[in-house]
Amino acid sequence: MPRTRHTFLIAITLTTAAAANACGRGEDAAAEKAAPAAVAAEPSASPAPGTQQIPSPRDTAQVTFADRRILVDYGRPSMRGRAIMGGLVPYGQVWRAGANEATQLVTQHDLRIGGTEVPAGTYSLWALPGEREWRLIVNKQFGHWGTNYDPAQDLARIPMRVERTPAPVEQFTITLTPAAGTTVSLAMEWENTRASIPLEIVRGGTR
C-alpha cells in the first residue's frame, strides 16, 4: 500500500510539471504573436523632435528704439490652397489677425496710432477686414485664446491702408519696419493683401 501511494504522488507531480510546461509554452507562443502588434503601433507615435510640423507656428515681429522694444507676437497660418480674403477670413467680421492665441502687442513706448494714444503696456490686436478698407483693433485684453474677443475692451478701431501685394504671400506675416523719424510701420500680409498702419512713438512717453 505505501508503494502504491508513492507511485501515485510521483504521477501527480509529473502531471503537474507537464501542465506547467505546456502553460509556459502557451504563454511564450501568445507573447510571440503579440509582439508584432506592439511594433506595428510604433508608427502612430508622435514624430521625433524636429520633424513635427506645426500648422500655425508662433512668431514675433519687433523693433527697438532708444533701447526699448515694440513687439508683436502672433500665429502664422498658411494658405495651403485655400481662398483667404473673403473666404477663410470673412469680410466684415473681426479676425484674430493670426491663429490660435490672440495676437499680442507689447510696447515699452507710449504710442500714437491714427490719433489714438496707446500707453506703454500689453494689448491684443485684431483686424476688421473689408474689400476696400481694413481697421486695426487695439484691445485692452491679452493672453487669451483668439476667439474670445470682447468688443467692450476695445481701446480703438483705426483705419489701415490696404493694397495688393506684388506676389502671393503663402504664410500670414506681420512686420514692424522703422520709418521716418520716430514712426514704425506695422504691416499685415497674406494671400494678395497688405494692410498697414503707422505707429508713432511718443517722445518722453517710455516706461
Secondary structure, 3 states (H helix, E strand, C coil): CHHHHHHHHHHHHHHHHHHHHHHHHHHHHHHHHHHHHHHHCHHHCCCCCCCCCCCCCEEEEEEEECCEEEEEEEECCECCCCCCECCCECCCCCECCCCCECEEEEECEEEEECCEEECCEEEEEEEECCCCCEEEEEECCCCCECCCCCHHHEEEEEEEEEEEEEEEEEEEEEEEEECCCCEEEEEEEEEEEEEEEEEEEEEEEEC
